[in-house]
Amino acid sequence: MLDTKNMELIICDNESKDGTREAIEQFAPFFMNLKVISKKSTRGKGRQIAFLNSSGKYLIQFDLDALYNEGLRKLFVWHERNKPEYAVIAGNSIFPRNVLEAVGGWNDLNWSEDLDLWIRLTLAGSAKWYGYETNRNIHLVTKKDKTSKIPHRLKRRIRILEDLFALHRITLRGLIRKKGFSKKIPIYLLAKILSLSERNIIDISKYSRESVIDKNSIDLGLEGENFVWYKYGFNLD
């Protein structure tokens, strides 16, 4: 268990109507400060809102759809003892506040928002990568996700493609080779056009896994499960 009495918990809730806010607020006695902000946003914008409403010297990011294990406590203890001046990119990343401020934090992306930030931090010399597992993703799928109408699913699909185009993780040339491309040309073209308006997004095609991760990896020597970051590279074509 983590000692959370000296921690603040800042959550940006995407205006959910399922009692999430009420459930979270029950944990207020366990934290120095707990704040829930209701704001319709992308994942990147939501992280940025939480960041801007926090006050701590160090920040740890958490996801809703994950179950956390003993590795999180071990990583936290190591960080408390060493207090590095760089961000540790691990199963749960830990950031010194000043390095996040220096690169501007998260961009307004709904897909690969963390990868965009991690690479910007690495290029600034402010991040080390450690493939250490602190959680398992449980891939939450709600009833609303399963039964949502076609326009909603289509809008979400276009937004994902838009972000991947903006990051250059996919290209029209790469998509042409995929089965069923001709039926999806309008969707791909719309997403590509929309992606042109996104600014300050990292061009991932300029960087390799080796130049970003391998050259900036660190071994903290913690017991637990390890994994390989982006084993097949950043490109999704």
VOLOPA-208084 format. One record per residue (C-alpha): x, y, z. Coordinates in steps of 0.05 Angstrom, whole numbers, padded with zeros to 5 digits, always signed. Layout:
residues N
XYZ/...
END
This chain:
residues 237
+00000+00000+00000/+00022+00071-00014/+00022+00123+00040/-00024+00174+00008/-00035+00222+00066/+00016+00271+00037/-00010+00265-00034/-00062+00301-00075/-00106+00265-00124/-00130+00306-00183/-00179+00275-00231/-00208+00303-00295/-00274+00267-00306/-00302+00268-00377/-00370+00292-00352/-00391+00220-00337/-00462+00207-00312/-00450+00139-00280/-00433+00160-00209/-00358+00163-00221/-00350+00230-00186/-00388+00207-00124/-00348+00142-00121/-00282+00178-00125/-00300+00230-00072/-00308+00175-00021/-00232+00169-00021/-00222+00241+00001/-00202+00222+00073/-00142+00183+00046/-00110+00243+00011/-00083+00311+00032/-00125+00339-00025/-00174+00307-00073/-00204+00345-00130/-00250+00321-00186/-00257+00367-00246/-00314+00353-00295/-00294+00373-00365/-00308+00344-00433/-00239+00331-00462/-00192+00286-00499/-00146+00242-00459/-00088+00289-00470/-00128+00351-00452/-00156+00316-00391/-00085+00299-00366/-00064+00371-00378/-00124+00398-00339/-00107+00354-00280/-00034+00375-00285/-00051+00449-00285/-00096+00440-00225/-00043+00403-00184/+00010+00433-00140/+00059+00377-00124/+00133+00377-00141/+00126+00308-00172/+00068+00279-00212/+00047+00207-00223/-00004+00191-00277/-00057+00138-00269/-00108+00108-00316/-00179+00086-00302/-00174+00020-00339/-00117-00011-00300/-00105-00054-00239/-00043-00035-00201/+00006-00084-00170/+00064-00087-00122/+00110-00058-00175/+00078+00010-00166/+00097+00012-00093/+00169-00009-00109/+00175+00044-00162/+00147+00097-00115/+00195+00077-00059/+00254+00081-00107/+00232+00149-00130/+00222+00175-00060/+00293+00154-00041/+00328+00180-00104/+00285+00239-00127/+00314+00242-00197/+00312+00307-00236/+00287+00270-00298/+00220+00237-00314/+00218+00161-00305/+00178+00131-00362/+00153+00065-00333/+00087+00027-00324/+00066+00089-00285/+00108+00149-00305/+00133+00198-00253/+00149+00269-00273/+00184+00326-00237/+00138+00385-00245/+00191+00430-00276/+00206+00383-00334/+00132+00380-00352/+00127+00455-00350/+00189+00462-00394/+00158+00422-00452/+00087+00448-00441/+00056+00384-00415/+00006+00342-00455/-00022+00360-00523/-00095+00357-00541/-00093+00286-00568/-00140+00228-00556/-00091+00175-00580/-00017+00167-00566/-00019+00230-00523/+00031+00199-00474/+00080+00177-00529/+00079+00248-00557/+00098+00275-00488/+00149+00222-00473/+00187+00234-00537/+00187+00309-00527/+00214+00299-00456/+00268+00251-00482/+00290+00299-00537/+00296+00353-00483/+00342+00306-00443/+00291+00302-00387/+00268+00229-00389/+00294+00158-00378/+00256+00096-00400/+00247+00035-00355/+00205-00023-00380/+00176-00041-00312/+00106-00066-00302/+00065-00032-00248/-00005-00049-00274/-00046-00091-00320/-00095-00059-00369/-00164-00088-00362/-00193-00057-00426/-00257-00031-00397/-00315-00034-00445/-00380-00004-00421/-00450-00019-00445/-00451+00049-00477/-00389+00032-00518/-00422-00031-00545/-00489+00001-00562/-00466+00070-00584/-00495+00094-00649/-00456+00092-00714/-00444+00169-00717/-00412+00166-00648/-00367+00107-00667/-00349+00140-00733/-00331+00205-00699/-00286+00168-00650/-00253+00130-00707/-00239+00194-00745/-00209+00226-00683/-00162+00168-00672/-00139+00170-00744/-00132+00245-00741/-00084+00240-00681/-00044+00183-00713/-00037+00223-00777/-00015+00285-00737/+00038+00243-00702/+00059+00210-00768/+00048+00141-00737/+00007+00125-00799/+00009+00151-00871/-00038+00148-00930/+00015+00110-00968/+00017+00058-00914/-00059+00052-00909/-00066+00041-00984/-00036-00028-00974/-00088-00048-00923/-00149-00091-00941/-00212-00051-00952/-00176+00015-00962/-00220+00037-01021/-00283+00034-00978/-00252+00079-00925/-00221+00132-00969/-00270+00187-00946/-00255+00173-00873/-00180+00171-00883/-00180+00236-00924/-00223+00273-00873/-00178+00250-00816/-00116+00271-00855/-00145+00340-00870/-00165+00350-00797/-00095+00328-00774/-00064+00387-00811/-00093+00435-00760/-00059+00403-00701/+00002+00441-00678/+00064+00427-00635/+00055+00352-00645/+00118+00310-00649/+00134+00280-00717/+00147+00208-00696/+00170+00187-00765/+00235+00225-00753/+00255+00182-00694/+00269+00108-00684/+00256+00065-00624/+00332+00057-00617/+00347+00131-00618/+00293+00149-00568/+00286+00090-00521/+00349+00047-00525/+00395+00106-00517/+00355+00133-00459/+00340+00070-00419/+00355+00059-00346/+00355-00003-00302/+00330+00012-00232/+00341-00060-00211/+00272-00069-00182/+00243-00139-00173/+00182-00153-00215/+00161-00161-00287/+00195-00123-00344/+00172-00110-00414/+00200-00081-00479/+00175-00012-00499/+00147-00008-00570/+00180-00073-00591/+00162-00063-00665/+00175+00012-00667/+00130+00073-00667/+00102+00067-00738/+00034+00032-00744/+00031+00025-00820/
END
